[in-house]
Amino acid sequence: MATTPPPDAMTTKVEDKNFFHLTLIIIFGIFATTLPQPQVLGRLPLQFLLKNQLHTKPDQMAFFFLACGLAWYIKPIAGILTDAFPIFGTRRRHYMLISTSLAAVSWIGLAVIWHVFPTYWALLTGAIIVNVFMVMASTVTGAFLVEAGQSFGATGRLTSVRMFVQNVAGTINGYVGGMLASMAFLWVAGVNAVLVFSLFPITYVFLKEKRRRDSNTQVLENAGRQIGNIGRSGTLWAGLGFIFLFYFAPGFATLQFYRQTDELKFTPQFIGLLASIGGILGLLSSVIYGYMIKKFSLRTMLGFAILCAGLGTLLYLPIFYTGSKSAMLIDGQNGLFFTLAEIGLMDLAARCTPIGSEGLGYGLILSVRNLAIFGADYLGSKLHDVNPHTFTFSTMVWLNGGTTLIVLLLLPFLPAAMMRTKDKPTPSEPDPELRPAEDDI
């Protein structure tokens, strides 16, 4: 359902900004709010702490990462704040400056907590606090991406940029995370604190925003308008349901970590290398999608990517995933095809988001994504823990791949007009609409 364009007071007027500066903020924002998360660069070090020092079972480890991402599941609250409640007269700038500073401080605090109270629940509490401030910075970045993408008709390309940067972060995460997993936790906290704080000077220099004064009544009206826009957007809710069902496939990520360490005897450094290989192939996906979305519709790109991702998941069956060589090949193809599917889904999210509610709408979709990913992993670990003979590792792989492929049946039910869209060409390119369409599937 179309929404009424919001009044000027609720927009940041992307069209009046320098597109290069916007892209720079988006790139640095994605990198600095992706890599230094407890679930990303902190994941391998935390996994080895939990497994080797706290002796947790797979379902306890999966619950840790499900629970520590609590702030990511309520990301729409951050979206409402940055969309409708200016702080010091700005909707983006001061939220970013404050949140990056507090996220860096919280990482150092997490190291102190682990040193003083080396327990499961203390570590979890500290990780939750870190994520609270990471979420706010991430929400501001996402709002800029949606605003710029919709204003310049480039949601697909900017989403590709987003995923490219995320995969750069993933590539670094694998190698560096493997090294940090064998070092003192203070190093983990310090590296992450520096990374997230690196966004502060970029924001201070390039993110200029005209200050304004809103009355309390205007602020409340803005918040109500955001919620109303979201509630009336049938397109958004259709995309939200599709994204949730794709990600909520009974997971085996934590079970895979235990299999890699206990059965296959992989070292932290090699597990990190596998993540880097997946990240490098994910970079290729970003380039491919950015080029192909100008030629093929969103429907075609999503269908192809989900099909490949679902079939590729089945390669994690123990008959295929037998050692270091097969692991590198299989994790590499997963990085290629799963990332391609993710880019398509995030492009769908950006196109679904109502104008004027960028932070709230995009934040809502990403919250559902994060909850589905970690919830599915916990579900898979719990099923295996309760009945390991029925829900074997192989069974969980079949369930994950099968439920991913079933989502393809829902593709025709997404709004046809949106699914037929492609990215607009850049000014130097001819308009593809003037040529015969290459996909009328």
Phi, psi and omega in degrees: 000133181289147178245153180286131179305138185286160176293162183303329183297339185259358181250162177256008176053062180302326184297340180267359183262161176286120184298325178298316179297319178299314181296321179298316178297318180297315182297308180293325179296317179295315182298312186282347176251000177256304186297312185275036174272150174302331181274357183243266180294334177276351189295305182300312176302319179292322179298317181288328173298313182295318184283313188271328183257326179257354173055047180281155174273166182305318182291328177291321177294316179298321178295323179303311183285333172294314184284325183291341177271017183310315183296330180289336180278340177250029179303330177304331177296318176296324178297317178298318181299309185285334178281321193240344184241089178300144175242126187054034175083006180231151180268341186234310192304304186286331173300318181292314181298315183290316185292322179294323178295313182289329177295319178296316178297321182294326177297317176296320177299325179296321177295321178295317179302314181295326180290321184273319183233079183282067181235163181301310187287327177293318179296319179296317179299316179296320179294323177297317180297317177304315184293332179303313183279331174297322182297318182296315178296320179295322181295318178298317179299315179297322179297319177296320180298315181293316180300312181293317181298315181289324181291324184254009180060040187225038181297322180295314181293319179291327174293324175296320175300316179303311182289329176298313180295320178298323180283332169299315177298320179294323178295315177295319182303316182300307184291310182290321179298322177297322178291314182297331181296339179258011181244170177298146186295337178300323177295320178301311182294318182295316179298316180294322179297317179296319182296314182289326181287343179298340178285339183301306182294326177297316179296316183298321184277315191257337183269087177263132182219129181293128179286150175212161181246119177250138176287164178301323180295317179297320180297315180293322177296320178299315180297317178297322179293322178300311182295321178296317178301316181292315183298328183270355185272094177298326179298317179299314183292327176295314178296322180298315180296319181295315181296319179299314183293327177295313185280334184274064174251128183315119192269163178223019183298313180291319177299324178295321178299316179293323178293319180297319184277320186272317184267313184270349175060037177286141177278162176304321182295321181287323176299320176296321178299320178299319178295323179293321178298316176299322179293320179296317178292331176294327176300320178296320177301319181297318179294315180300313183294317181301328178278315188285334182291346174277346183249326183242154182287162177301322179300314181294317181297317180295314182300313180296315185293317181293321178300313180294320181295318180295315179293322180295330178300324183295343178290348177281357174302142184303337179289338178258319186268084191249344183189193187295319182293312179295326179298318181295319179292315185288317177293330177294312179294328177294319177298323180290305190277323179292322177295321178300319177294319179297320179298316178300319180292321178287329172296316175302317180298316181294321180289332181282338190288126180296142177297135180092348179235040188297313182295315182290311184295310180293323178296322179297316181294317180293329176295315179297319178301309183296318179297319181295317182298306185283330175294319179294322178295318177295318179300314179298317179294321181293316178301317179294322181291320182289318183218078185294340181282325178276311182262071178288171177301317180298320179299319181293326177294315178299316179297317182295310180295319181295315180291330175295316181291328180298331181301334179302331180294340182269350184303319180294344183271354175286153183308120187299319183299319180289320184290341177276350186287153172233174173285147173289149178289157172289161184306332183275354183256148174290151181287121182296341180292343179275354178247162177300140180294142181269352179217116174237038183292000000 
